[in-house]
């Protein structure tokens, strides 16, 4: 005869056979709901690399419901759902700039799930990305998609003026001066340009000297020698006419347009922009605009021989604290983070977060800058750590930066003022 204990044991065994997921003891859900940007769904289910979700759904018999929103509404929905006692959202994508210490109160710490069902080769994931998702010694999200800074230059302009390609950041500074000139037709070429109403690319310049605005542990580096050198360089560029007189109003899209038209010789922006710059339909210099790793200062070449620790921004996968199917959601995160699925997503257009993906022959053949981007990611870190007052801190930096570059305030004084004004905002 079957007693109650025997029936319970049999039921547990059947559940285990139906869904062999570590730590799962509840009824199997019919579906998981993923909250994401449309690009995440595209790179995970595209046809060039294949559907990274297909095998998992087949194996477990669980469907996937996609909720796709733009960046702002996505995060608003995630935080609202996560604050409820229970949410139907099982897995969500989170931008690193929104992952503040306070936000982690709404997310499930992943360490227990990782211990029960470990990620494949976590050391293969670029360390700067993983570190940015750890708060108070706990991991709250797994990186999935990145945009990382590269150094872009117009090879045709370098050849026109007989200037060698930079190998150190000091070479960049010298080349910028030599590549600022007026052509015979009266058109002006500027040697170097980054947007003037934002701060991340200034941090890239400071990273050539291994500097920071705010360090990962919320210490101010804005008035340290590395950042002072970066801001002084911009001040010198502006004074010498290397950058246009309306620099403070220049936005990122204008920099991109000027690069395409051949009005700018060098810029700092994400590696992926090289495809846009060389678009045969839109660019006057298709094939001429190259990208490489941001070169470090000659003083740091021993420490950073291949690339300066440029900035990276990224999306990561997380689980709301009030989600109902956490072990199952973790199982899917683990699946999507595998080496093979990282390559699939990369072939679909994703920025891969694993070093091994850059060694894949098909991916490397499609992305001529793969080796340079991989070298950068080994040392890259986020521009500033996320915190509640980050946007206000950024506005303060831009205000004082512009005053310094325009010569309205001394560089050291301006950066001291940033430190004084930002310090009370830090966690």
Secondary structure as GFF3:
##gff-version 3
##sequence-region A 1 427
A	DSSP	alpha_helix	4	18	.	.	.	ID=ss1
A	DSSP	beta_strand	31	36	.	.	.	ID=ss2
A	DSSP	alpha_helix	38	45	.	.	.	ID=ss3
A	DSSP	alpha_helix	54	60	.	.	.	ID=ss4
A	DSSP	beta_strand	63	68	.	.	.	ID=ss5
A	DSSP	alpha_helix	71	82	.	.	.	ID=ss6
A	DSSP	beta_strand	91	95	.	.	.	ID=ss7
A	DSSP	three_ten_helix	96	98	.	.	.	ID=ss8
A	DSSP	three_ten_helix	103	106	.	.	.	ID=ss9
A	DSSP	alpha_helix	111	116	.	.	.	ID=ss10
A	DSSP	three_ten_helix	122	124	.	.	.	ID=ss11
A	DSSP	alpha_helix	127	132	.	.	.	ID=ss12
A	DSSP	beta_strand	134	135	.	.	.	ID=ss13
A	DSSP	beta_strand	138	139	.	.	.	ID=ss14
A	DSSP	beta_strand	142	154	.	.	.	ID=ss15
A	DSSP	alpha_helix	155	161	.	.	.	ID=ss16
A	DSSP	alpha_helix	169	178	.	.	.	ID=ss17
A	DSSP	beta_strand	181	182	.	.	.	ID=ss18
A	DSSP	beta_strand	188	189	.	.	.	ID=ss19
A	DSSP	alpha_helix	200	207	.	.	.	ID=ss20
A	DSSP	alpha_helix	225	240	.	.	.	ID=ss21
A	DSSP	three_ten_helix	247	249	.	.	.	ID=ss22
A	DSSP	alpha_helix	252	261	.	.	.	ID=ss23
A	DSSP	beta_strand	266	270	.	.	.	ID=ss24
A	DSSP	alpha_helix	273	277	.	.	.	ID=ss25
A	DSSP	beta_strand	289	292	.	.	.	ID=ss26
A	DSSP	three_ten_helix	298	300	.	.	.	ID=ss27
A	DSSP	beta_strand	312	318	.	.	.	ID=ss28
A	DSSP	alpha_helix	326	336	.	.	.	ID=ss29
A	DSSP	alpha_helix	339	347	.	.	.	ID=ss30
A	DSSP	three_ten_helix	355	359	.	.	.	ID=ss31
A	DSSP	alpha_helix	361	366	.	.	.	ID=ss32
A	DSSP	alpha_helix	370	377	.	.	.	ID=ss33
A	DSSP	alpha_helix	390	405	.	.	.	ID=ss34
A	DSSP	alpha_helix	411	423	.	.	.	ID=ss35
###
